[in-house]
């Protein structure tokens, strides 16, 4: 199943708790969610089930683990955003992001380094 990179605010709140504590037992997760958000146990389990269905976490034998790290999830969200908003064009995204501003020498150098490292056909990526 493909991971869904869109979360509701409630899903995002619970995901943050899981990433901070994984692996975590689901009853402990429910206690934390009750303390932090005032959620009932059933609310936590419903949202957890949705997160597992989206491919972000798994819940096996009442142990919740991350299928994706926070960094992997955010990278997927970023790629999805560029695909949906800019037709997958990274140059269009960067142009929009910079918005007529200027890059510092350090930022430009870092972008060049990243491009060199990830360029197709190069021996670095």
FENZI-V933846 format. One record per run of one state. SS is the DSSP state (2 for helix, 1 for strand, 0 for the rest). FROM is the first residue (numbers start at 1). TO is the last residue. Records with the same first field share a line. If there is no record, write none. Layout:
SS=FROM-TO + FROM-TO
This chain:
0=1-8 + 22-23 + 38-40 + 54-56 + 61-62 + 67-69 + 87-89 + 99-104 + 119-125
2=9-21 + 26-37 + 41-53 + 70-86 + 90-98 + 105-118
1=24-25 + 57-60 + 63-66
